[in-house]
Amino acid sequence: MRAPVWRPSDLPGDLTGRRVLVTGATSGLGRTTARELAARGAHVVLGGRSPSRLARTEAELRGVVRGARFERVVVDLADLASVRRAADKIAGLGGLDTLVNNGGVMALPFTRTVDGFEIQLGTNHFGPFLLTGLLLPLLVASGDGRVVTVASQASQWGRLRLDDPRDEREPGTRIQRYGDSKLANLVFGLELDRRLRAVGLPVRSLVVHPGWANSRLLSKMSPGWRGDLLQAAVGWSGQPSLLGAMPTLVAATIDLPGGTYIGPRALAEMRGLPTVVEPAARARDLDAAARLWELSERAVDLSYPRRP
């Protein structure tokens, strides 16, 4: 049977009563995701590392979505201490129904986070891994929790880095390191769902990728005119931000089984409406997934999932 295809009109019209945290909400697909969820009545927590950009984003979205409910939380995914502070603040807000792990960086020059991780793996994987674990009790308490992790087609060329994440050597080119981090996202999201089901927790984990979407990530690869040129090329060739955000919106709102992977249906999953897609074979390696999980637990000093 052919997989379903979803259009914006297929999304639930009323998400009133659902609280959703969207990381990386101040630009690109994260901002679009937050806007569309708020327009359908969800209580959206905007996550980002810049307090001023969060405030500006909230003000702008309130001007677009009348009566929207927003809260802000500062979270720098490249800093595990910041992630822990953000999780404490979110716990103080009340319940949480859905976590959208959208925030990330792309193809940055080689540097390390304050915790000693290569910047892309630290920001794109270890930060979200810790945030998810810290927020899991809130998601469990909702009775129908959901984790949506935004991966990328870059996972197709990624390699799982299962050695010491604080190794001093520079692991490959910046593009290779980006692919490595996005493969880790995909493997994490699928393994999380297996572990949640194994212990019977009422939380689903789904993974998405946006295809070739018009986001702001490419402009950050190279500052100045080069970044502007890259962004202009994406603006011309990439699909609009709403289509890029549609896999995330579907995973966050449609009743789908955990472990589902969603991406665009056309042009080698680079464009088009979202549908269920198949992860690459390397993302389905259960032994490698278990090793990545164990390495990640040691790296962030948190073991989960645990029964409530």
MARVEXLUM-698228 format. One line per field, with one value per residue (C-alpha): x, y, z. Coordinates in Angstrom, 1 decimal. Layout:
<fimars>
c1 = X, ...
c2 = Y, ...
c3 = Z, ...
</fimars>
This chain:
<fimars>
c1 = 0.0, 1.3, 2.3, 0.0, 0.9, 0.0, -1.0, -1.3, -5.1, -4.6, -3.0, -5.3, -7.1, -7.2, -4.2, -5.6, -4.2, -1.0, 2.3, 5.1, 8.8, 10.5, 14.3, 15.9, 12.7, 14.1, 14.7, 14.1, 12.1, 11.9, 10.2, 7.8, 7.0, 6.3, 4.1, 2.0, 1.6, 0.6, -1.9, -3.6, -3.9, -0.9, 0.9, 4.4, 7.6, 10.2, 13.7, 16.9, 20.3, 19.8, 17.4, 17.1, 16.2, 13.7, 12.0, 11.9, 10.6, 7.9, 6.8, 6.8, 4.8, 2.3, 1.8, 1.1, -0.9, -3.5, -4.2, -1.2, 0.3, 4.1, 6.8, 10.5, 13.4, 17.1, 18.9, 22.3, 22.5, 26.3, 26.5, 25.3, 25.0, 22.7, 20.6, 20.2, 19.1, 16.6, 15.2, 14.7, 12.9, 10.6, 9.8, 8.7, 6.3, 4.1, 3.4, 5.0, 3.3, 5.7, 9.5, 10.6, 14.4, 14.9, 17.8, 21.2, 24.2, 25.5, 29.0, 30.8, 34.6, 36.2, 36.0, 34.8, 32.0, 32.6, 32.2, 34.9, 32.8, 33.3, 30.8, 28.4, 28.1, 27.9, 25.2, 23.2, 23.3, 24.7, 22.7, 19.3, 20.1, 20.5, 17.5, 15.3, 16.4, 15.8, 12.4, 11.3, 9.4, 7.3, 6.5, 5.6, 3.4, 1.4, 0.2, 0.7, 4.1, 6.0, 9.6, 10.3, 13.9, 14.8, 17.5, 18.6, 19.4, 23.0, 22.6, 23.0, 26.8, 27.2, 29.2, 28.5, 31.4, 31.7, 35.1, 35.9, 33.8, 36.5, 39.3, 41.6, 41.8, 39.7, 37.2, 36.9, 35.7, 33.0, 30.4, 31.3, 31.0, 27.6, 26.5, 27.9, 25.8, 22.6, 23.1, 23.4, 20.1, 18.4, 19.8, 19.0, 15.4, 14.8, 16.6, 14.7, 11.4, 12.7, 13.7, 10.5, 8.4, 10.7, 9.8, 6.2, 6.4, 3.6, 5.9, 6.5, 9.7, 9.5, 12.2, 11.9, 14.0, 12.9, 14.6, 16.1, 14.4, 14.7, 16.2, 18.8, 21.4, 23.4, 23.9, 25.7, 28.2, 30.3, 29.9, 29.6, 28.8, 29.5, 26.8, 24.4, 25.1, 24.5, 21.3, 20.1, 20.7, 18.6, 15.9, 15.8, 16.0, 14.8, 11.2, 9.3, 9.7, 6.2, 6.8, 10.2, 8.5, 5.6, 7.4, 7.9, 4.3, 3.0, 5.2, 4.2, 0.4, -0.8, -1.5, 1.4, 3.3, 6.6, 9.6, 8.1, 10.5, 9.0, 10.4, 9.5, 8.2, 9.7, 13.2, 15.0, 13.2, 14.5, 11.1, 7.4, 4.7, 5.7, 5.3, 6.8, 10.3, 12.8, 16.0, 19.3, 20.6, 23.3, 20.6, 19.0, 22.1, 20.8, 24.3, 25.7, 22.6, 23.1, 26.8, 25.9, 23.3, 25.8, 28.5, 26.0, 24.9, 28.5, 29.2, 26.3, 26.2, 22.5, 21.0, 17.5, 14.8, 13.6, 10.2, 8.3
c2 = 0.0, 3.4, 5.7, 8.6, 12.1, 15.1, 18.6, 21.6, 21.1, 17.7, 19.1, 19.2, 22.5, 22.7, 22.0, 23.9, 22.5, 21.1, 22.6, 22.2, 23.2, 24.1, 24.5, 26.8, 28.7, 32.1, 31.5, 29.2, 26.1, 26.3, 29.7, 28.4, 25.3, 27.5, 29.8, 27.0, 25.3, 28.5, 29.3, 26.0, 26.9, 25.1, 26.7, 27.1, 27.4, 29.2, 27.8, 29.6, 30.8, 34.5, 36.3, 39.3, 37.2, 35.2, 38.4, 39.7, 36.4, 36.3, 39.9, 39.2, 36.0, 37.6, 40.2, 37.4, 35.0, 36.8, 35.4, 33.1, 31.7, 31.8, 31.4, 31.8, 29.7, 30.4, 27.2, 26.9, 23.4, 23.7, 24.1, 21.2, 23.6, 25.8, 22.8, 21.8, 25.3, 25.3, 22.0, 23.3, 26.4, 24.3, 22.1, 25.2, 26.2, 23.1, 20.2, 19.4, 17.4, 17.6, 18.3, 19.3, 18.9, 21.4, 23.6, 23.0, 24.3, 23.4, 23.0, 25.3, 25.5, 23.1, 24.2, 22.7, 23.3, 24.4, 20.7, 19.6, 18.2, 19.0, 21.9, 20.2, 16.9, 18.7, 21.1, 18.8, 15.6, 15.8, 18.9, 17.5, 14.1, 15.6, 17.9, 15.0, 12.9, 15.8, 16.6, 12.9, 12.9, 15.8, 14.1, 10.9, 12.8, 14.1, 10.6, 11.1, 12.6, 13.0, 13.7, 14.9, 15.0, 16.9, 15.1, 15.7, 14.0, 14.7, 11.6, 9.7, 10.4, 10.5, 8.1, 7.3, 8.5, 6.0, 6.9, 9.3, 12.5, 14.6, 13.2, 16.1, 15.1, 17.0, 14.4, 15.1, 18.1, 20.5, 18.9, 15.4, 16.4, 17.8, 14.6, 12.7, 14.8, 14.3, 10.6, 10.7, 12.5, 9.9, 7.0, 8.6, 9.3, 5.7, 4.2, 6.4, 5.0, 1.4, 2.1, 3.9, 0.9, -1.6, 0.0, 0.8, 4.6, 6.7, 8.7, 8.3, 9.3, 10.3, 11.6, 13.9, 15.6, 18.7, 17.9, 20.9, 23.7, 27.4, 27.8, 30.1, 27.4, 27.9, 31.6, 30.7, 28.4, 31.4, 34.9, 37.9, 37.9, 34.2, 33.2, 35.7, 34.1, 30.6, 31.8, 33.4, 30.1, 28.2, 30.9, 30.3, 26.5, 25.3, 24.7, 27.2, 27.1, 25.8, 22.8, 22.4, 22.4, 20.1, 16.9, 18.3, 19.5, 16.1, 14.3, 16.7, 16.5, 13.5, 10.2, 8.1, 5.2, 5.9, 5.2, 6.8, 8.7, 11.5, 13.5, 14.9, 12.5, 13.9, 14.4, 11.9, 13.2, 16.8, 18.4, 18.0, 17.1, 14.9, 11.2, 8.2, 7.5, 4.8, 5.4, 4.3, 0.9, 2.4, 4.1, 0.8, -0.9, -1.9, -2.6, 0.8, 2.5, 0.9, 1.9, 5.5, 5.6, 4.3, 6.8, 9.6, 8.8, 8.9, 12.1, 14.0, 12.1, 11.0, 7.6, 7.2, 6.2, 5.1, 4.0, 6.7
c3 = 0.0, -0.9, 1.9, 2.7, 1.6, 3.8, 2.9, 5.3, 5.3, 6.8, 9.9, 13.0, 13.2, 17.0, 19.2, 22.2, 25.5, 23.9, 25.1, 22.6, 22.9, 19.6, 19.8, 17.2, 17.0, 16.1, 12.4, 9.5, 9.9, 13.6, 13.4, 10.8, 12.9, 16.0, 14.0, 12.5, 15.8, 17.5, 14.7, 15.6, 19.3, 20.7, 23.6, 22.1, 24.1, 21.9, 22.5, 21.4, 22.6, 22.2, 24.7, 22.3, 19.3, 21.3, 22.4, 18.9, 17.5, 20.0, 19.3, 15.6, 15.9, 18.1, 15.4, 12.9, 15.1, 17.1, 20.6, 20.4, 23.6, 23.7, 26.3, 25.9, 27.2, 26.6, 25.6, 24.0, 22.8, 22.6, 26.4, 28.6, 31.6, 29.5, 28.5, 32.2, 33.2, 30.3, 31.4, 34.9, 33.6, 31.4, 34.3, 36.2, 33.4, 33.9, 31.6, 28.2, 25.5, 22.6, 22.2, 18.7, 18.5, 15.7, 16.7, 15.2, 13.2, 9.8, 8.4, 10.9, 11.0, 13.3, 16.9, 20.2, 22.6, 26.2, 27.1, 24.7, 21.8, 18.2, 17.6, 15.2, 17.1, 20.4, 19.2, 17.0, 19.0, 22.5, 23.5, 22.2, 23.7, 27.1, 26.7, 25.7, 28.7, 31.2, 29.8, 29.5, 32.9, 31.7, 28.4, 30.3, 32.6, 29.7, 29.0, 25.2, 24.9, 21.6, 20.6, 17.1, 16.0, 12.8, 10.9, 7.3, 4.0, 5.0, 7.1, 3.9, 3.8, 7.6, 9.7, 13.3, 15.4, 18.2, 19.5, 22.3, 21.5, 23.1, 21.0, 20.0, 16.3, 13.7, 12.3, 8.6, 6.7, 7.9, 5.5, 6.6, 10.3, 9.6, 8.0, 10.9, 13.4, 11.3, 11.1, 14.9, 15.0, 12.9, 14.8, 18.2, 17.2, 16.1, 19.1, 21.5, 20.3, 20.6, 24.2, 25.1, 23.8, 25.6, 29.0, 28.2, 28.5, 26.9, 24.6, 20.9, 19.1, 15.4, 13.0, 10.1, 7.4, 5.5, 2.1, 0.3, 2.2, 2.4, 5.9, 7.3, 8.0, 4.9, 5.4, 8.7, 6.9, 5.7, 7.0, 4.8, 1.1, 0.6, 3.1, 1.5, -1.9, -0.5, 1.1, -2.1, -4.0, -1.5, -1.7, -5.4, -5.5, -2.1, -1.3, 0.8, 4.5, 5.1, 2.9, 4.6, 8.0, 7.0, 7.9, 11.4, 11.7, 10.6, 13.1, 15.9, 15.2, 13.2, 15.0, 13.8, 15.3, 17.0, 14.9, 11.8, 9.5, 7.4, 4.5, 1.1, -1.5, -4.7, -6.3, -4.1, -1.1, -1.7, -2.5, -2.2, 0.3, 3.2, 3.3, 5.2, 4.0, 4.7, 6.7, 5.2, 6.2, 8.4, 10.5, 11.2, 12.6, 16.1, 17.5, 16.4, 17.8, 21.2, 21.1, 20.2, 23.0, 25.6, 24.4, 24.6, 28.1, 29.3, 27.4, 29.0, 32.3, 32.1, 31.7, 30.3, 29.7, 33.1, 34.2, 36.2
</fimars>
